[in-house]
């Protein structure tokens, strides 16, 4: 592939996001699915040593579809069009890996984060189970093109949705939606719960709201853990400002509930999970304003 083509972000990734908007927003929520993009165009595959199915191991399969209902219930959903293996939106903008980028990195790059050390920076070097993605190291121009043309537009729109919601209701609740493998990807890794709720150990959301979400899942028979093994990534940490009336919660859903993890095809559990999520979202939309609305009015 010519270098000029290698530096070009695939046209399939524009715009960098899709937004499902309600006719009228009636709930103080914004939903986000940053890792469910499942387009793997030839330009990306030409750079990779992996086939599309292997690249999909990093993907939050069909999470955007699981939460499509929120728009009909009264809240917007933003989802990425490109896959996590190409660019990870749940990272700082410049968590850059010196083992991946061939050129000197800018001074503002964060090269020391745990995520970069693990090969999972803003532009990942590996897929979720540790296989190297690329034939060769990338240029800084390639990496910055992805960040400038995809990352910042997505985050700009997410911020706009949160600010508009906060202006409309006096506060906003961001639900950042993800999926996780059914078992830890380590030798002998044990099974995981159905749902992990992350609020940065209470720093990103009012604890009453986190417990409301937890109880909604527990009452419907799901096995739930709080903050372990996922407390929330960059999106939750960056946007969650309870003292300013913006609450952020990360949801991790066990893929074993709804998808075949080898073929990436939805299973018979997909529709049951989708219906349960619709029921839970409807409950949260009804209960959260009573929980937080009085506080917002007082502020």
Secondary structure, 3 states (H helix, E strand, C coil): CCHHHHCCCCHHHCCCEEEECCCCCCCCEEEEECCCCCECCHHHHHHECCCHHHHHHHCCCCHHHHCCHHHHHCCEEEEECECCCCCCCCCCCCCCCCCCECCCCCCCCCCCCHHHHCCCCCCCCECCCCCECECCCECHHHHHHHHHHHHHHHHHHHHHHHHHHHHHHCCEEEEEEEEECCECCCCCCCECCCEEEECCCCCCCCHHHHHHHHHHHHCCCCCEEECCCCCCCHHHHHHCEHHHCEEEEEEEEEHHHCECCCCCCECCHHHHHHHHHHHHHHHHHHHHHHHHHHHHHHC
